[in-house]
């Protein structure tokens, strides 16, 4: 991959990760507020629309683009032999699993069957943050 193309792919990867993380941090916060709303109410229906659009229009496309560009960078840079990259990849897989769990919870809200309190989602909201911190430190420091 040429130097200019590499930089374009890297820039797209960074933008996609930022968009993905914005959604990963915002969706659980929406759940915190949604959990305190009466199911079937007008406010609950508004939250359902917000959550659906966030997942479908931002989070999932950004996640797919982040993966595609990230794998392109990893392959072109020969990163699959680096130990720090293995750890980073494990955390990205965990972030993806978290994304899928959030989508399941969104489905629970959409079907008016959420049984969890707001406090649960406040705690769950920390998971993407902790994963993001680990990923950033691994990429920047390359500790092993």
N, C-alpha and C positions, 0 to 999 in steps of 0.2 A: 504494500500500500504506500502510495507517495506521501511525502510529508504534509502536503496541503490537504489531501483527502483524509489522512489520519487526524489532523486537527479539526476538520469538519465533523467527522464521526465522533470525536471526543467531545466537541461542543454540543452536538445533538444528544449525546449520552448524558452530559451534565444537565442540560435543560430538561430532559425526560425524567431524570432522577429527582430534580427539584419539584417538578409537577407531581410526580408520584408521591413524594414525601409530603407535599402540601395536603394531598388528599388523605394520606395515611395518618396525618396528625389531626385533620379536621373532622373526618368521619366519626371517630370515636367521641369527639367533643359534641357532635350533633346527637349521638346516641345518649350522652349524658343528659341533654335537655329533653330529648324525645321520651326518655324513660319516665319522666315526671308528668307527661301529658296523657290525658284520658284517650284510650284507643278509640278510633273512629271519629274523633273530634276534627274540626276544621284545621286546627293547629297541627294535629297528628298527620293529617293528610298532606299538609304543606311540608312537614319534615320528610315524609315518604318521598315526595317529589325531589326535594333537595338531595336526599341520600342517593336515590336512583340516578339522578343526573351526574352527581359527583363520581359515582362508581363507573357509569357507562361512558361519560364524555371526557373524563379527566384521568381517573386513577388507573383503570384497566388499560386504556391505550398507552398511557405514560409508562406503565409497568412493562408492557410488551416491547415498547420502543427502547426502554432502558436495557432490557435483557438483550435485544437484538444488537444494539450498538455496543453494549458491554462485551458480549461474546465476540463480536467482530474485533474489538480492541484486544481482547485477551488472545485470540488466535493469531492476529497479526503481530502481537508483541511477544509471543511465545511464553505467556504468563502461566500456563498450566503446569510448569515445573517449579514455580515459586511457592514456597510454603505459606507465606503471608497471603498469597492469592487463594490458596485452598481455604484458609480461615475466612477470608472475605467472602468467598463463594458460599461457604456454609451459612454465614450471616445473611447473605442475599436470599438464599433458599428459605431461611427462617422468616425473612421479611415477606417473601412471596406467600408462605404458609399463613402468616398473619393477615395478609391481604385476603386470602381465601376465607379465613375465619370471619373477618369483618364483613365479607359479602354474605356469609351465612347469617350473621346477626342482622344485616340489613333485610334479608328475607324474612326473618322473624318479625321485625317491626312492620314490614310490608303486609304480613298476614295477621297483624294484631295479636301476635302470640309471644311477645317479649315478656319474660318472667324475671328479668334481672333488674336490680335497682341501679340508680344513677351512679352510686359509689363503685359498683363493679366496672362500669365503663370509664370512670375516672382513673382507676388503677390500670385497666387495659390500655388506656391512652398512652401510658408510659412505655409500653413494649416497643412500638416503632421508634421512639426517641432513643432508647437504649441500643437498639440494633443499629440505628443510624450512626450513633457515636462510635460504636465499635468498628463499623465499616469505614468511616472517615479516618479514624486513627490508623487502621491497618493500611489503607491506601497511602496516606501521607508518610507514616513512619516506616512502613515495611520492616517491622521489627524482627522478622526471622525469614 
